[in-house]
């Protein structure tokens, strides 16, 4: 929901850092893979109850996730890089609630399962739309520079980061925060279903 408004600010902030990295030969794929490694380290910290340390690595992961796109725009975006970015992002998202389930299975396993299920809904609706939209040759998205057709929703990248920050700062309320965020994700899933059906129905009627 907030990504469209915040993306121009993010790009202005990250472009100088990206230029610095490009000048030193650091490519977009390197940033993507390093960010993924930071995410796995976050999982290990959170699973052992070190929530603030985990949060610091989550934030590093998200920083590098923004930088890989900025580096790609300064050099040469590739389909390989876009695929790697999306695939690793969705895997990383699921590891965060999983790590809370490992840290306290009795309290966190069920809400973690609920929010991971909600992530499947948002991710599958997002990717299903992208695949069919690309096949139909629809315009790529209002998010200039995205490597994939982008269907917006109530919970996007910004809201997901806010969720991760909240559960790391208040781990004792993981269950309540996770279920609340899962409900927001389910709303996103439903609205994406509706948007996708309407978009493709209009395309079929016009053809």
N, C-alpha and C positions, 0 to 999 in steps of 0.2 A: 504493500500500500504506500509506503514512504520512499521506496527506491527511486521512483521517477523524480521526486523532488530533491533527493539527496545526491543523486548520481553526479550532477554537474559540480557540486561542491567537492565530492570525493575525487573527481578527476583533476580538478585544479590543485587539490592538496597532494595527490600522488604523482602527478606528472614530473615535478622536479626530482623526486626520489627515483622515479623510473629512468629519467635521463641519466642520473648518476650511475645507476646499475647498468644501463646499456653501454655507457662509456667504458665500463670495466668488464665488458664482455659477458654479462649475466643475461641469459635469455629467459624468455617467458616460461618455457618448460621447466627450467631450473627453479624458478620462483614457485611454480605450481607444485612440484615435487617436494621442495623444501617446506612449503606450507602444509602439505599433507603430513610430512614427518612431524611437524609441530603439533598437528592435530592428534596424531597417535601418542605423542608424549603427554598431551593433555589428558587423554583417556587413562593412561597409566597413573598419573597423579590423582585424578578424581577417583579412580577405582580404589585407591589407597587412602581416601579421605582428605587429600591435600587439595581442597577446593580452590583456594586462591592461586596456588601454583598452577593448577589446571586451567584456571581462567586466564592467566597470563599467556599460556601457550595457545589457548583458543583465540585470544586477540591477535597473537602473532600469525596464527593460521589465517585469520580473516584479513589481516594487513597484506599478507603475501597473496591472498586470493584477489585482492584489488590490484596489487602491483603487477601480477602476471598479465592482466588485461591491458594495463597501462604500457607495459613493456612491449606487448604484441602490437599495440597501435603505433608505437614509435618505430617498430621494425617491420615485421611482416606477419600478420595474423595467419594462422593455418587451421585447417579443419582438424588436424591431429591435436593441436593445442586446445581448441574449443572442446573437443571430445574429452580430453584428459581432464580439463578443468571441471566440466559438468559431472563426469563420472566420479571423480574423487570427492567433489563437494557433497554429493548425495550420500556417498558412503560415510564421509566424516560426520554429517549431520546425525546419522543413526548411532554413531559411536558415543555421542555425548550422553543421551539418556541411558544407553547401555552401561556406560561407566558408573552412573549413579545406581543402577540396579545391582552391579557388582559390589559397590561400596556398602550398600545396605539392602540386601535382597528382600528381607521381610517387609520393609516399609516402602521400597521403591520399585520392586519388580513389576507390579501391576500397572502403576501409572507410567512407568517407562515403556511397557508394552503398548499402552494406549497411545502415547505420543509417537512411538515409532510407527504404529499402524496409521496414524494421522499423517506422518511424513510420507508413507507409501501413497496415500491418497493425493497429497499435493504434488509429489514428485511424478507419479504416473500420469496424472492429468496434464501436468506441464509438458512432459516428454511426449505423450501421445499426440497432443496438439502440435507440437513442434515437428514431429515426423510427418504428419499428414499435411500440415501447412507447407512444409518444404516440398513435398511431392506435388502439391497443387500450384506451386510457384507463387504463393502469397507473399506480399511484402514482408521483409524480415522484422522488425518490431520497432516500436517507438523508442526503444532503448538502443540508440545508435552505438555500434561497436560490439553488441552482443553477438556471440558466435552461433546463436540458435534463435529460432522464433520464440518470442517471449509472451506468455499469457499472464497478465497481472492478476493480483488477488489480495485478499486481506492480510495474509501472512506471506511476506517475501523475505529477502535477505536481511533487511534492517530489523524486522520484527523477530526473526530467528536469532540474530545476535543479541537482541534485548532479552530474549528468553534464556539464552545461555548465560548471560551476565546475571540475570535474576536468580537462577537456580544455583549458581556458584556462590553468590553473595549470601543467599538464604537457603542453604541446603536442607535445613530442617523443614522447609515448606515445599520441598521438591514435588510431592504428590499433588498439592493444591495448584501450584504453578503449572505443572505439566498437564494436568487435566484441563485447566483453563486454556492453555495454549493449544492443546489438542482440539478443543471445541472450535477455536478460531481457525485452525487448519482445516477442520471439516467444512466450515463455511466456505473457505477458499476453494476446497475441492468441489463443492456443489456449484459455486458460481463459475468455476472453470468448466465444469461439465456443460452448464447452460450456455456459456459463451462459445464453447467449442461446437456444440450442436447447432446453435444459431448461425455461426460463421459458415459452417460447412453446408447447412441447409440453404443459405443464401447463395453459396457458390454453386450448388447443384441446381438450384432454380434458374440461375443465370446461364448455365451451360446447356 
